[in-house]
Amino acid sequence: MLVERTLTQLQVEATTTERAQELGRMGYIQWLGWLPGHTSYEAEAVKAYLVAMDFVDTDPAVAVFCDLIRKSLRRPLVPLDLSLPKPRRKGGAKRRRDAL
């Protein structure tokens, strides 16, 4: 299932609240892009939310993902904040090695 792949990618340690927001928005955009064109958005969103809600308390990026799904299902519809992260240095190879 596509949502499981997205959730796996979101279950990383977000060092800051801002980073969790960025990851959650990118995960939502990725999940949305993978939806087949012939499916019902509402049905797929409910399925994704039900799968993801088990991880809301432990993974901040998943909580952002779920919040975006909830907001997308509310009536009246409102624009979602899906801004991409601003480019910045994240520490490079040394930071990745330190994370291991």
C-alpha positions in Angstrom: 0.0 0.0 0.0 1.3 3.4 -0.9 0.5 5.0 2.4 2.7 2.5 4.3 5.7 3.5 2.2 5.0 7.2 2.9 4.6 6.5 6.6 7.9 4.5 6.7 9.7 7.5 5.2 8.0 9.9 7.7 9.1 7.8 10.7 12.5 9.5 11.0 13.6 11.6 13.9 12.6 15.2 13.2 15.1 17.3 15.1 12.8 20.3 15.2 9.1 21.1 14.9 9.8 23.0 11.7 11.5 19.9 10.2 8.5 17.7 11.2 6.2 20.2 9.5 8.4 20.0 6.3 8.5 16.2 6.3 4.7 15.9 6.9 3.9 18.3 4.1 6.3 16.5 1.7 4.8 13.1 2.7 1.3 14.3 2.0 2.4 15.6 -1.4 4.1 12.3 -2.2 1.1 10.3 -1.1 -1.2 12.5 -3.1 1.0 12.1 -6.2 0.8 8.4 -5.9 -3.0 8.2 -5.9 -4.4 6.6 -9.1 -6.5 9.0 -11.0 -9.6 6.8 -11.0 -9.9 6.4 -7.2 -12.0 8.5 -4.8 -9.8 11.0 -2.9 -12.1 10.9 0.1 -12.0 7.1 0.3 -8.3 6.9 0.0 -7.8 9.8 2.5 -9.9 8.0 5.1 -7.9 4.7 4.5 -4.6 6.6 4.8 -5.7 8.4 8.0 -6.8 5.1 9.6 -3.5 3.5 8.9 -1.4 6.5 10.0 -3.3 7.4 13.2 -1.5 4.7 15.1 1.7 6.7 14.8 0.5 10.2 15.5 1.6 10.1 19.1 5.1 8.8 18.4 6.1 10.5 15.1 5.6 14.3 14.7 5.8 14.2 10.9 3.1 11.6 10.8 1.0 13.8 13.0 1.4 16.6 10.4 0.5 14.2 7.6 -2.7 13.2 9.4 -3.6 16.9 10.2 -3.3 17.7 6.5 -5.6 14.8 5.6 -8.2 15.9 8.2 -8.1 19.5 6.9 -8.5 18.3 3.3 -11.7 16.5 4.3 -13.4 19.4 6.1 -16.1 21.4 4.6 -15.9 24.1 3.4 -12.7 23.4 1.7 -9.8 25.7 2.5 -6.3 25.9 0.9 -3.7 23.7 2.6 -0.2 24.9 3.4 1.9 22.7 1.2 5.0 24.9 1.0 8.2 23.1 0.2 11.2 23.5 2.5 13.6 26.3 1.9 17.0 25.1 0.6 19.6 25.0 3.4 22.6 23.1 4.5 21.8 20.2 6.7 25.2 19.1 7.7 26.3 17.0 4.8 28.2 13.7 5.1 29.5 14.4 8.6 25.9 14.8 9.9 24.8 11.6 8.2 27.7 9.6 9.7 27.0 11.1 13.1 23.4 10.0 12.8 24.5 6.3 12.4 
